[in-house]
């Protein structure tokens, strides 16, 4: 596999897209994974806060993060809390 030069935002966006794909695949098989949904919401929330992405990407991620947050509102124990956000924010690139 070819190595890519990626920015932190590229990595976060790539991860969010991958997680959405996994969530859709699981849902199409009748499985709903709340942990994946929370991870998606967290990645989108972080991207919405980043200054190194375009305003269009930030706004889109903010809107989508809110939609994922609303979909998880009945699962409060899975809400994207400060500890999970901090973990995703400080994850290092390899």
C-alpha positions as CSV (number, residue, x, y, z in Angstrom):
1,X,0.0,0.0,0.0
2,X,1.2,3.5,-0.9
3,X,2.2,5.8,2.0
4,X,0.5,9.2,2.0
5,X,1.5,12.5,3.5
6,X,-1.4,13.5,5.6
7,X,-2.3,16.4,7.9
8,X,-3.9,15.8,11.2
9,X,-7.2,17.0,9.7
10,X,-6.9,14.7,6.7
11,X,-6.4,11.8,9.1
12,X,-9.5,12.8,11.2
13,X,-11.6,13.2,8.1
14,X,-10.4,9.9,6.7
15,X,-11.2,8.1,10.0
16,X,-14.6,9.7,10.2
17,X,-15.4,8.5,6.6
18,X,-14.2,5.0,7.4
19,X,-16.3,4.9,10.6
20,X,-19.4,6.1,8.7
21,X,-18.8,3.3,6.2
22,X,-18.5,0.7,8.9
23,X,-21.6,2.0,10.6
24,X,-23.6,1.8,7.3
25,X,-22.3,-1.7,6.6
26,X,-23.3,-2.9,10.1
27,X,-26.7,-1.2,9.9
28,X,-27.4,-2.8,6.5
29,X,-26.9,-6.1,8.3
30,X,-29.3,-5.2,11.1
31,X,-26.7,-4.3,13.6
32,X,-26.5,-0.8,15.2
33,X,-23.2,-0.1,17.0
34,X,-23.6,2.9,19.4
35,X,-19.9,3.0,20.0
36,X,-19.3,3.6,16.3
37,X,-21.9,6.3,16.3
38,X,-20.3,8.1,19.2
39,X,-16.9,7.9,17.6
40,X,-18.3,9.3,14.4
41,X,-19.9,12.2,16.3
42,X,-16.6,12.9,18.2
43,X,-14.6,13.0,15.0
44,X,-17.1,15.3,13.3
45,X,-17.1,17.6,16.4
46,X,-13.3,17.8,16.4
47,X,-13.2,18.6,12.7
48,X,-15.8,21.3,13.2
49,X,-13.4,23.0,15.6
50,X,-10.3,22.9,13.5
51,X,-8.9,26.0,12.0
52,X,-6.9,24.1,9.4
53,X,-9.9,23.0,7.4
54,X,-12.1,25.1,5.2
55,X,-15.2,26.8,6.5
56,X,-17.3,24.6,4.4
57,X,-15.9,21.4,6.0
58,X,-16.2,22.9,9.5
59,X,-19.8,23.9,8.9
60,X,-20.7,20.6,7.4
61,X,-19.0,18.7,10.2
62,X,-20.8,20.8,12.8
63,X,-24.2,20.1,11.3
64,X,-23.5,16.4,10.9
65,X,-22.1,16.2,14.5
66,X,-25.3,17.7,15.8
67,X,-27.4,15.2,13.8
68,X,-25.3,12.3,15.3
69,X,-25.6,13.8,18.7
70,X,-29.4,14.0,18.4
71,X,-29.6,10.4,17.2
72,X,-27.7,9.4,20.4
73,X,-29.7,11.6,22.8
74,X,-31.6,8.5,24.1
75,X,-28.3,6.8,24.8
76,X,-26.9,9.4,27.2
77,X,-24.3,7.0,28.7
78,X,-22.7,6.9,25.2
79,X,-22.5,10.7,24.8
80,X,-19.3,12.1,23.4
81,X,-17.9,13.4,26.7
82,X,-14.7,15.4,27.4
83,X,-12.6,12.3,28.1
84,X,-13.4,10.7,24.7
85,X,-12.9,14.0,22.9
86,X,-9.5,14.5,24.6
87,X,-8.4,10.9,23.6
88,X,-9.3,11.5,20.0
89,X,-7.7,14.9,20.0
90,X,-4.3,13.8,21.3
91,X,-4.0,10.6,19.3
92,X,-0.6,10.7,17.5
93,X,0.0,10.2,13.8
94,X,2.3,7.3,13.0
